[in-house]
Amino acid sequence: MARTTFQGPVRSLGGIYQQGPATTVEITASTTLSPEEHGGRIISVGGSLAAALTLTLPTINTSANSTTSGPGQDPSTANNEGVVYTIWVPTTISTSSLKIGTTSGSSDLYVGAVISIDSDTSGAVVGFSANGSSNDFINLNGTTTGGVAGTWVQIVAIAANKYMVSGNVIGSGTVATPFADS
C-alpha cells in the first residue's frame, strides 16, 4: 500500500489497529532510528548481544511544517514531532549493554520517567526520572539499570529538544537509574 496522508482530524468509531509482521522491527546491530522505518512500530532488541548496541534517535525537527500549518501537500514532511518509538527487550541482555541515545551534538534531551522493577526476590519497584537538563542516553545493562526480558520503553518526540520517555525497565540486584549523559 502506498503512503496515505490525511489533513485534519481522522475519526474512527470502530478503532484503528496494526497487525501483521510489519508491526515489529527486529534490530540486532547499532541503528539510527527513523520515523519511516521505526516510528509507530515495536522495535525488538536484545538477546545475547556480542557487543554494545546503540539505538540513535533522530534529531527532533519541529520547524518544518509546524503543527499550526499542517502537512499541506507534503507527505514526506521533515517534521517528526509526535513520532513514537516503542523499544522492547524480549530476551535478557546478557553480554553487553543497550544504549538508546539522541543524535550526537543535538540538544535533544529526555523528560519523563520509567518504573524499574527488581526481578530478584525483593521485587522492589522504584521510579527514575530523566533530569531534562542533561540526560540524553538510556543505558540498559541487563542487570541493575534494566534490560531483563520484558523491559520496554516508549519514547515520543514531544517538542523541540524534548523526548518524553515512559516504560518499565526490569533489572536485577539493586536497581539504578538507566538515565545518563553522553
JOTAPE-V667341 format. One record per pair of residues at least 12 apart in sequence whose ideal C-beta (glycine too) atoms are under 7 Angstrom apart, sorted by the first residue. I is the first residue (numbers start at 1). J is the second residue. D is the distance in Angstrom with one decimal. If there is no record, write none. Layout:
i={I I}
j={J J}
d={D D}
This chain:
i={3 5 5 7 7 23 23 24 24 24 25 25 25 25 25 26 27 27 27 27 29 30 30 31 32 32 33 33 33 33 33 34 35 35 38 39 39 39 40 42 42 43 43 43 43 44 44 45 45 45 46 46 46 46 47 48 48 49 49 49 50 51 52 52 52 53 54 54 55 55 56 56 57 57 57 57 57 57 57 58 58 59 59 59 60 60 60 60 60 60 61 61 61 62 62 62 62 64 64 64 65 65 67 80 81 81 82 82 83 84 84 85 86 86 87 87 87 88 89 89 89 89 89 90 91 92 92 92 92 93 93 93 93 94 97 97 97 98 98 99 99 100 100 100 101 101 101 102 102 107 108 108 108 109 109 109 109 109 109 109 110 110 110 110 110 110 111 111 111 111 112 112 112 112 112 113 113 113 113 113 114 114 114 114 114 114 114 114 115 115 116 116 116 116 116 117 117 118 118 118 119 119 119 119 120 120 124 126 128 128 128 130 130 134 135 135 135 136 136 137 137 137 138 138 138 138 139 139 140 140 143 143 143 144 144 144 144 144 145 145 145 145 146 146 146 146 148 148 148 150 151 151 151 152 152 153 153 153 154 154}
j={75 71 75 70 71 41 42 41 42 44 37 38 41 43 44 44 43 44 45 55 53 53 54 55 56 58 55 56 57 58 85 58 80 83 85 83 84 85 84 86 88 85 86 87 88 88 90 87 89 98 89 90 91 93 91 94 95 93 95 96 95 96 96 97 99 98 99 101 87 100 101 103 85 101 102 103 108 155 163 80 103 103 106 108 80 81 108 157 160 161 78 79 80 79 81 159 160 77 78 79 77 79 81 157 157 159 156 157 157 154 156 155 152 154 100 152 153 152 140 147 149 151 152 149 149 142 147 148 149 140 141 142 147 142 139 140 141 140 147 137 139 137 138 153 136 137 182 136 163 161 136 161 163 132 133 134 135 136 161 162 130 135 136 163 165 179 130 132 162 164 129 130 164 165 166 127 128 129 130 166 128 153 165 166 167 168 169 178 127 168 128 146 169 171 175 168 170 171 172 175 148 170 171 172 172 173 175 175 177 178 179 165 179 181 179 180 181 181 182 180 181 182 153 165 178 179 178 180 169 178 171 172 173 171 173 174 175 176 171 176 177 178 169 170 171 178 170 171 172 170 168 169 170 167 168 165 167 169 166 167}
d={5.3 6.2 3.9 5.5 6.4 5.7 6.3 6.4 4.6 5.6 6.8 5.8 5.1 5.3 6.9 4.7 5.9 7.0 5.0 6.9 6.8 5.5 4.5 5.8 4.4 7.0 5.9 6.6 5.7 6.4 5.9 6.1 5.0 4.5 5.9 4.2 6.4 6.4 5.9 5.2 5.5 6.3 6.4 4.7 6.8 5.4 5.7 6.1 6.1 5.9 4.1 5.6 4.7 5.4 4.4 5.0 5.4 5.8 5.1 4.6 6.1 5.7 4.5 5.3 6.7 5.3 4.5 6.3 6.8 4.8 5.8 6.0 6.8 6.9 5.2 6.7 7.0 6.6 6.4 6.1 6.5 4.6 4.5 6.2 6.3 6.8 5.2 4.7 6.1 6.4 5.1 5.5 5.3 6.3 4.8 6.6 4.6 6.2 4.2 4.8 4.4 4.6 6.6 5.4 5.4 7.0 7.0 6.4 5.1 6.4 5.0 4.7 6.7 4.8 6.4 6.6 5.2 4.6 6.9 5.7 6.3 4.1 7.0 6.2 5.4 5.6 6.6 4.9 4.7 6.1 7.0 3.7 3.9 5.5 5.7 6.3 4.5 4.4 5.9 5.6 5.4 6.9 4.3 6.9 5.9 4.3 6.2 4.5 6.7 4.6 6.7 5.3 5.8 6.0 6.8 6.8 6.0 5.4 6.2 6.7 3.6 4.7 6.7 5.4 5.1 6.3 5.6 4.5 5.5 5.5 7.0 5.9 4.5 4.3 5.4 5.4 6.3 3.9 7.0 6.8 5.8 6.3 6.5 6.6 4.8 6.8 5.1 6.6 5.5 5.1 5.7 6.1 5.0 5.7 4.3 6.2 5.0 6.1 6.6 5.2 5.0 5.2 6.7 5.2 5.1 6.5 6.5 5.5 4.1 6.6 6.3 6.2 4.7 4.7 4.2 6.5 6.1 6.3 5.3 4.6 6.8 5.5 6.4 6.9 4.9 6.2 5.5 5.2 6.5 5.8 6.1 5.0 5.6 5.3 5.1 6.2 5.8 4.6 6.2 5.3 6.9 4.2 2.9 6.1 4.7 5.2 4.0 6.0 6.1 5.2 6.8 4.9 4.9 5.1 6.1 5.9 3.5 6.8 5.4 5.6}
